[in-house]
Amino acid sequence: MFTHLANLFFEQTEICSETDEEAFEISLAMKLLEKGILVGTSQLIVDGEEFNAEFTEIEEEGDNKVQTRQLKRVYSHVFLDVLEQFTGMRQSWGILTGIRPMKLYHKYRQLGHSCEEAKQTLMSKHGVSLEKSELLVKIANVQLRTIPDLYDLQHGVSIYIGIPFCPTKCAYCTFPAYAIHRKNNRVENFLDGLHEEIREMGKWLTKRDMKITTIYFGGGTPTSIEAEEMDALYETLYQSFPNMDTVREITVEAGRPDTITPEKIEVLNKWGIDRISVNPQSYTDETLKVIGRHHSVQETIDKFWLSRNMGMKNINMDLIIGLPNEGIEEFQHSLKETEKMQPESITVHTLSFKRASEMTRNKTKYKVANRETVEQMMKMGEQWTVDNGYEPYYLYRQKNILGNLENVGYAKPGEESLYNIIIMEEVQTIIGVGCGASSKFIEPETGAITQFYNPKDPAAYILTYEEAIQKKIAYLDEIFPMKVNK
């Protein structure tokens, strides 16, 4: 808890129970008064200078878990307060270090809070700034307009299909992404296993006549495989899964422009799939080379218009703030180029130093923008979306994200990704099939979440997919038991 908060101010901090004389001295104390008020106090002493803070909260009735959460929250507030005093930095997300602040807002709404009450609770209880709290309210309103039954999806499922191949692996990436090659039939063997996993999961879904809300092909880059392989995969999907006529959305990430061909778009058209991603990340060729993407800016533009002109009606594009050697000028250029295309949705990511990425392993090799510049670029992106008719519709955060900011998805009204909303707010079971796919089993009545991960490596997946199928079916049987007719 304290380490995550300290890392917002200093890199690679370590919280110790004892310190030497040259280290920061931090003393935390908590006392419970008779009237049921929790009082947390904190003192930070640096070179003889004192920084003090106190936070009080009315104790809630509840079990030990509720009381423990309260204690953590009180301690977090006072710890954050003294660090803000000492550094002069303000954390707009307060004590929140998790990735899903939207889920917390929805929780308060489901407990009966009005929009204003939920906003005020985020500010008072969690220290979220007024600006960020109002952003959450705005996003939630769009989500509930887009999916009016958002709080009632627990008896259906969505499907994630992971294809782990890319032309190259980006320097910032930790997704299952392996440079695609045809040696040793690796791709073909993986696809054989994926077809079988889809068929077996389809049998379970059909037996229970389950309704599927959304299907999402991710990776890697799903369009890395050949057009005929895509065609065969979609055919297996439609043959195996029940109620395909009621699926609300199917998305295929075609994020790497160098994987998009007329033949592949024809396959998408054949199966009625018109929602794809074409992700530039940046419109500076030098940046693309540094991060390991082998396509050019012009190829991104060309493949966008190829997709549009061949019938893709809902195209998403991603931009990343804070890529190596990029500042205000480069990001402004990316926004101007994106404006010419007017994609239906755009996700503005803030660069995150993910633990296992090439960029994190070799930080000194990659020069990135400072906190103030990153914040300025984020505000530029926000204003650009307003000027171009986009609304924010989902948000998530990551550890080690530049500027302690966030990733925000924007869309033209009516063009929001249903899958992105569902997965971020964790309102429905998502069955993951394929390499590196994560399944989230959400118990319909309690909301309890159990996760299961398929192997990331294609070779390991090929050896274990049959075992993974049985484990997932066991989880599904537990949360969706068969109804017995009397």
N, C-alpha and C positions, 0 to 999 in steps of 0.2 A: 504493500500500500504506500508506505513512505518513499520507497525507491522510485516508484512510478511518478510520484509528485516531484521528487527532487530532480528527476531526469528532465522535467519540463524547464528547469533553470540551468542545469549543469549536465555535461555529457558524462556518461558512465559513472554515475555516483554509486557509492556503497554506504549503506546504513549499518552502523556498528552499535553494539550495546555499550561499548566503552571507547573512549577516544583519548589520544595523547594530548599534551598541552598545546601542540601546534595545530590541532584539528579544530573544526567547529565544535562548540559545546552546545548541545541541544537537550533541554530537559522538558519533558512532557508530563503533565499531571492531570488527573481527572478526579472529580469528586461528585458524588451523588447526594444532593440535598434532600431533606425530608419532604419537601413539597413536590418532589418528582421532577426536578429540573437538573438536567445534565450540564455540568460546567467543565469545559476543557480549557486549560491554560497552557501556554507555550512560551518558552524563553530561548532566544538565540543570542549567544554572546560571541562576537567576532572582534578580536583585538581590543577587548575591554568594552566595546560598545554593545549595549543591550537592545534587543528588539523583542517586544512582548505582544501577545495576542490572547484574546479570550473569546470563547464562543459558547452560547447557551442554547439549549433546546428542550422543549417540554417532552418528557419521556412518554413514549407511546405504550399502550398496553399490548402485550404479545409475549411470545415465547422467547427462549434464549437466543434464537437466531435473530429475532427483531431487535433485541437489546444489543446484541453484538454488532449488528449493522449500524445502530445508532452510535455506539462507542466509536466505531471506525470513522463515521461521518464527523463526529465532533473533533476527534484527533486530527482528521484530514484538514478541517477548516482552519484550525489554529496553526498547524504546520505550514499550510499554504500561505496563511496571512504573514507569518514572520519571514518567509522566503520572499514574498512580494515586497515587503518593507525593505529587506536587505538589498535586493537586486534592482528594485525599481520597475520590474517587469510585472505586467498584469496578465493573468490567465483568463481569457474570456469564457473558457469552458469550466471554470471553477475547479472543483475537486473531481470532476468526471474525467476518468482516464480510459474508460471502456470505449468500444467502437460503435455503440448503438445508442446515442442520446435520444433519437427519435422513439425508440422502444420505451424509454422511460416516460416520455411525454404521453404516449398512447396508454401506458399503464395508468397514469393519473386520470386520463379521460375515461377509461373503463371503470375506474373507481367512483365515477360520478362527478368529477371536477369539471367545471366549465373551462372554455379555452383560457380565459383570464386567470382563473384559479390555478390551472395547471402551469401556466407561465409563471405566476408568482411563486408557486412551490419550487419550480426549478431554480429560481433566483434566490429564494431565501434558504432552501434546504441544501442546495447543491452549489450555490455560488455562481451559477451561469449568468453571463451578462445579459442586459436587456436586449441588445442587438441579436445575440445568438438565440435567446428565448423566443423572440419574435420570429426569427427564421424558422424555428421548429414549428411554431403555430402555423405559419404560412405553408410549410411543407405538408403538415398533417391535413390541412384543409384540402390541399390538392389531392393527397392520397385518398381521402374519404370520398371525394368527388369522383375520382377515377375508379375506385373499387368500393362502392357503397357498402358491400358486405364484408369489408376487410376484417371485422371482428368475428365473422361467422364462417371462416374458411376451414376450420379445423377438421372437418369431416371429409375433406378432399385432399388431394396431393398435387404437387408439382414434380416435374422430372428434370434433373440435370444430367446431361450426357457429356462426359469429358473425353476429348480427343487430344492426346498429349504432345502433338507434333507442331513445330514451328520451322520456318526457314532458318532462323538463327535464334539464339536466346539473348534477350535484352539484358543490359548490365544491371538494371534495377529489379529484375523479375525473380520471383521465387515460386511461381506457378509451375505445375507439371508441364514442362516444355522441353522437348528434346529435338535437336536438329534432325529434320526428317531425312532419312536415307533408306535405300531399299536393300541394304545388305542383310543377309541371313533371314530374309522374309519377316523382319521384325514388324513392319507395318501390317502386312497381310495376316500374320498370326494374331496381332492385337485385334484387328477388325473381326477375325473369326470369333474371338472370345467376346467381343462387344455385341455381335449379333446374337450370340447365345444368351448373354446376360439380358438383353432386351427381350428376347423371347420368353425367358423364364419369369422375368418380372411382369411381363404382359399376361402370363397365365394367372399369376396371383391377382393382378388388377382385374382381370376379366371375371375370375371366380367370385369376386366381391362386387362386381359391377361398379368399380370406383370411378368417380369423376376426376378427371385431370384438369387442373386449372391452367397451367402453363408448362411449356417444354422449352428448355434452353440448352443449346449446344455451345459449350465453352471449351477451354483447354488451357494451354496450347492455342492453336488456331484450327478450328474445325474444317476450314477450307484448304488446309495443307494437303489433304488427301486428294486423289484424283476424282474427276467428275463422275465417272462410272462407280467409284467406291461410295461417293456421297449418295448417288441414286439408289444403290443397293441398300444402303443403311436406312434411308427414308422409307423404302419399300418395306423392310422388316419392321420398322416402327409402326407404320400404318396397318400392317397385317397383324401385329401382336397386341397393340394397346387398344383397350375398349373406348367407346364413346369419343372417338377422335373428332367427330363433328361438333362436339361441345367444348373442345379445347379453346380457351380464349385467346391464346397467343403462342406462337412458335418463333423463337429467335435463333439465328445462327450468327455467331461471331465470325466475321470475315476480317478481323482486325488488321491483319497484315495485307496491305494493298498488293504486295507482290504475289499473293496466292489467288487473287481474283482473276478469273478468265470468263470469256463469254459462255463457254461450255458449262461452267459451274453455275453461272446465273441462270442458264436455261434449265438446269436441274432444279434449282430453287423455285423457278416459275412453275415447273411441272407439278411440284408438290404443294403449290399455293403458299410458299413461304416468302414473305416480302419484307420481313424485318431483319436487318443485318447491321453490323458495325463495320465501319471503315475508319480505322483509327490513325490519324496523322501523328499524334503525340506532340509534334513540333513541325513548324514550317521552315525550319532552317536545316539545310542539308548537312552542315558540319555537325550539328547536334545529333542528327540521325546516325551519322557514322560513329560518333563517340559512344552512343548507347547501344550500338550493335545491331541497328536495323539497316538492312541492305537495300531498302527501296529509297527512291528519291522523293522529294516534295512533289515534283511534277507527276510522278506515278500515282501518288495519293490523289491528286486532283483528277487525273485521267480516269482512275478506277472508280472514283465517286460518280463521275458523269456517265461512265459506262454502266454502272449499276442503276443509276437513276433512269437513264434512257432505255434500259432493258426491263424496266418495270418494278424496281425496288421502291416501294412507296414510303417506307419508314426506315430511314438510315440514321444511325447514331454515330457520332464522332467523339473521340476522347482527346483532350489536351492535358498536358502535365505541366504544372507550375514548378519552377525550381530545378529544371534539368541542368546538367553541367554546362557552364559558360553562358547560361541564358539569364537575361535580366529584363528590365522594363521594355526595352526596344524590341527584343526578340518576341516577347509574349504579345506585345501590341501587334506585331506583324502576323503572328499566328491567328489572332482574333480577326484581323482584316481579311485574311485569306478564307477563314471559315465563313465570314459574313457573305462572301460571294456565292457560297454553296447553299446556305440556309438548311442544314440538316434538320430533321424533325426533332432530334434530341442531341444534347451535348453533355458530356460529363467532364467537369473540371477537377482533375486530381491534383493533390499536392504531393510532391515527391516524398516518399518514405524510404528510410534506410532499413530495408528488411534484412534480418539477421543473416540469412544464407545467400544473399545476393552478391554478385561480383562487385557491385558498387560499394557495398558495406565492407567487404574484405579488403578493398583497396581504396579507402576513403581519400587518401592524399592525392590520388590520381585524378579525382573528380572534384572540380571547384564549383560549388553551388552558391546560390544567392543567400544573403543574410536574412535574418528574421524580418526586418523592416521592409526589405524589398519584396519578399514573398508575400507579406500582408498587403502591400500596395498592389501587387499583381492580382491577388485574390479579389480585391475591391474593384480592380479594372474589369475582371471577368464578370463580377456580379452586375456592374453597370451595363456591360455589353449585353448580357442576357436580357436585361430590362428593355434596353433600346431596341432589341431585335425580337421582342415578343415571346421570350421563353419564361417559364415559371420553374422554380425549384421544386422537385418532387421526391427526391430521396437524398439521404445524407448518411455518411459513415466516416469514422475516424480510424486511424492506425497508430500503433506505437511508433515512436521515432519519426513522426511526421514533421516536416519542416514547419517552424513557426507555431507548433501545436495547433494547427488549423484543421481542415476537414476536406473531404471529397464530396462534391455536390453534383447530383444529376439534375439537368434542366431539360425541359421539353416544351414544345409548342402545345397549347391546350388540346387534349385528346390524343396525344402521341406518346404518352408516358409508357415506360416498360413495366408491365404488371409484375413480371418475375423479379425485377430489381426491388420493387416495393415489398413483395412477399418475403423474399429471402432476408432483407435487412430488418424487417419488423418481426420476423420469426413467428408468423401467424399460422403456418401450415407446414405439415410434413413435406420435406423435399427428399425424394429418392434419387440418390446419386448412382449412376452407372458409368462404367468406363474408367480410364486410368486417372488416378488421383481424385476421383469424385468423392465428395463428402456428402453423406446422407445425414439429414437431421430429422429424427423421429420425435414429433411433438405430441404428447399425450393430450387428446382433445379436451378432457375435463379439467386437468390441472395445469396444462401448459408446460409440464416438465419436459426437458429436452435431453435426448440421448443422441450422441454423434457416433458415426461409424465411417471409417475412411478406407477406400480402396487403395491398393498400393500405387505409388506415384510412378514407379519404374515399369515400363512396358513388359520387360522380361518377368518381373515379379507378378505383375497382373496376370499374365498368361498362365502362370503356374497356380495361381490362387483364386481366380475369379469364381470357380465353382463353389469353393468354400465360402467366399464372400456372399454369393447369392443366398445360400442357406442361412447365414447369419442375419442378413437383412430381412429375409422372410420371417425369421423367428421374432425379430423386433416388431415387424409390421403386424404379425399375428397377435402380439401382446397388446398393441394399442388400437388395433382394429379387429376385435374378435368377430367371428362369424355369428350372424344373427340366426337363432334357431326358431323355426316356425312351430307354433304350438297347435 
